[in-house]
Amino acid sequence: MAVRVMNGTAVFRCCVVSPPLSAIRCCLHQQKSVVQCQSSSRFSISRRLHYRLVSFGCGRVSISRYSTQSLVDFVVEELESLRKRVRVRAVNKLELKIGEEILENKLGKQVLQKGLLLEFRKDPERVLLAVAQKPDGKKNWVVSDQNGVMTSIKPQQITFIVPGITNFDHAEISNFIQKAQDNLDPALLEFAWIELVEKNKSTTVEGLAEMIFGSVEPLECYSAYLLLSRDDVYFTVMETKGSNSVYGPRPAVQVEELTQRKFAKEAVEREFEEFVNLLKSARDMALHAKPPKSTWISDEKNQKKILSLKAYAIDDCRSDEEKKTAGTILKAMGLSKTASAAVNLLTAVGYFPVHVNLDLLKLNIRTDHREEIIAAADRLLSESPDLDEVDRINLTHLKVYAIDVDEADELDDALSATRLQDGRIKIWIHVADPTRLVQPGSMVDKEAMKRGTSVFLPTATYPMFPERLAMEGMSLKQGEHCKAVTVSVVLHSDGGIAEYSVENSIIKPTYMLTYESATELLHLNLEEEAELRLLSEAAALRFQWRRGQGAIDTSTLETRIKVTNPDDPEPSITLYVENQSDPAMRLVSEMMILCGEVMATFGSLNNIPLPYRGQPQSNIDSSAFAHLPEGPVRSSALVKTMRAAEMDFRKPIRHGTLGLPGYVQFTSPIRRYMDFLAHYQVKAFLRGDTPPFSAGQLEVMASMVNMTTRVVRKLSSSSLRYWIIEYLRRQPKEKRFSALVLRFIKDRVASILLLEVGVQSSAWVSIGVHVGDEVKVQVEEAHPRDDVLSCKEAPGL
């Protein structure tokens, strides 16, 4: 007996007599009761069987005026009885044997001829119905498919020839397909399978059509074929000849396993479809209404999929499965399988902000500090004794200037100066003393080494140390007593070093100045700020002295950008362009270089392993560039001749670009780990202890730190350029910018520096324009995501 449900009515049959399954329906109009019954069979899920009760007789079984419940019970009992018998046969290992003669009878050979209706495989993912039109060569045939397209196909592309048709009109294919689709009910296969297992028989397309539709007409045969070709549970192909096959029912145990797999697969597909619908819904929402990022990762099922898209967007898929998941999502959304498509999708649904920093994600830069690191840092603020307290000299009487950019969070260094009675200038370079809090090899130290440096981006700062430790324990603060390492230097009248000292100190910073305010104070030439003028005078002496030692001036324009609310679609952008040769910037850079020279000399004299930096002198004489204008034009040309920097950890090496016999970076220990290492070494020596690291250990540590630093430098550069281009994108198309011609690339295409924004680009310039000339340009294209900036020379007014 078999049962199916169609359009709210029950269809059942007795296994003694076999009329078609689809023909036996109960439709009783006297009652319209609806009964739900559930079967706990191992072969099928619970079903709802709806019956309209009518007088009905079938084969040897008669049913007349039964109650609804008794009819349902009868159907379920008969179905369960069949399934029990199927179980018995499954235990006995069902085997179907088909002799060659029987197979030959079942698989009659069909000869391809004009007018036949056939199904063929267009490509790996598509099959189409078509009508054979004419031969094409010895074996191929020209067919007209369901879309009206004429195609030449090979015999092996044919998957099925619809029996009983000799002259089909291809214009009727679509109607034929629709009718076949209306016939499809996968539930019929289960009941046909039960009966065939019971009888230990195989079947063909025609046999199944006769069984479930009571007809072998072309439409019913094609419907049966579709059911079999799409089935992956109940039947298996036993033999095939040409486009015809014999199908055998699978064993019950195998059907159970495949059914479970199918249900699991369908559940996954439903879950996937729901996720795709969520993406489409979020994509179509207004910007302010899109779901926040947190909603995508709060659901574990969605989290895996959204993270696979993220990994695909930044080329960071960790497995083939993750890559496949992302590609499937993109395909379902109608997008190409590219990283940029993934980025655009994640932006469209609100997971990524419009201006997401992809490099920050790709380079896996550490941003937040882990809870255990923050806790360890907090303990240092309350538990760390000052081992150098008794040796600190009190310099709180000095006027101390801390000069930095206005958005600087932690301050590493500050300056003081006075004129001695003999007329020489004495300078104090005060450097924050963070190693008094952090021990080598501690948790906080190891984390700082992994980071290598603080990360300064237009959108955010990610400090090397936890923020509270850096700000409250390490940073110099205006008007407060601060612990420092002070390098004092007395200069000769020509700018050379006459004498120096390195000591632990206590200072009290007087002013916290920006470069702009320091430059303004220098221009005002106020008597009460004589110390600031002395620092500027000392910087000028030092610059001239270094030039005499072969130093190369590479000062140019430096751009800084501050972005407020970077996650907004149109965040606020504040742009600063600073000339490195301005008095305040020159002052600070010369004092930092001076400190670096002193520390190299100090380390060499006392045999302290330190990260000594050097740069081989360029083989090109800088005088060869004297014809170029000073500033960005000459600096740009000189930089191209410079050789890569080098490091030694045992003795100083010459730094040709700076014009120094040796150089050690020492003035940014809160921001740069290599400076922090130098502090470990020097501080131990000042206490009379052996430095904690040998030259070999420093070399190993430096290789790791420098690798991270290069990555951060790349990130900072790309992020700055992104926001400069975004700034230019927002400017009016007609806006004119002043640009300095740095060099010619080819013919009249010049490398230019946009002076108002401090970014390089290229543009075609008129004949008569030379290197060093200033021209007016307009921005043609500005696409920050693609790093595209195109300029053209502006027409004359």
Secondary structure as UniProt FT lines:
FT   STRAND          2..6
FT   TURN            7..8
FT   STRAND          9..13
FT   HELIX           21..23
FT   TURN            42..43
FT   STRAND          52..53
FT   STRAND          56..58
FT   TURN            59..60
FT   STRAND          61..63
FT   HELIX           68..91
FT   HELIX           100..106
FT   TURN            114..115
FT   STRAND          117..123
FT   TURN            124..125
FT   STRAND          126..136
FT   TURN            137..139
FT   STRAND          140..145
FT   TURN            146..147
FT   STRAND          150..153
FT   HELIX           155..157
FT   STRAND          158..161
FT   TURN            163..164
FT   HELIX           170..172
FT   HELIX           173..183
FT   HELIX           187..199
FT   HELIX           205..213
FT   HELIX           218..230
FT   STRAND          235..241
FT   TURN            242..243
FT   STRAND          244..249
FT   HELIX           252..284
FT   HELIX           287..289
FT   HELIX           293..298
FT   HELIX           300..313
FT   TURN            314..315
FT   HELIX           320..332
FT   TURN            333..334
FT   HELIX           339..348
FT   TURN            349..350
FT   TURN            354..355
FT   HELIX           358..362
FT   TURN            363..364
FT   HELIX           371..383
FT   TURN            387..388
FT   HELIX           389..391
FT   STRAND          393..394
FT   TURN            396..397
FT   STRAND          401..404
FT   TURN            406..407
FT   STRAND          413..419
FT   TURN            421..422
FT   STRAND          425..432
FT   HELIX           434..436
FT   TURN            440..441
FT   HELIX           443..451
FT   STRAND          455..456
FT   STRAND          461..462
FT   HELIX           467..468
FT   HELIX           469..474
FT   TURN            478..479
FT   STRAND          482..491
FT   TURN            493..494
FT   STRAND          497..507
FT   STRAND          511..514
FT   HELIX           515..524
FT   HELIX           527..529
FT   HELIX           530..548
FT   TURN            549..550
FT   STRAND          557..564
FT   TURN            566..567
FT   STRAND          572..579
FT   TURN            580..581
FT   HELIX           583..605
FT   TURN            606..607
FT   STRAND          612..615
FT   HELIX           622..625
FT   TURN            626..627
FT   TURN            630..631
FT   HELIX           632..639
FT   TURN            640..641
FT   STRAND          646..648
FT   TURN            656..659
FT   STRAND          663..664
FT   TURN            669..671
FT   HELIX           673..687
FT   HELIX           695..729
FT   TURN            733..734
FT   STRAND          737..746
FT   TURN            747..748
FT   STRAND          749..754
FT   TURN            755..758
FT   STRAND          759..764
FT   TURN            767..768
FT   TURN            771..772
FT   STRAND          774..783
FT   HELIX           784..786
FT   STRAND          788..793
//
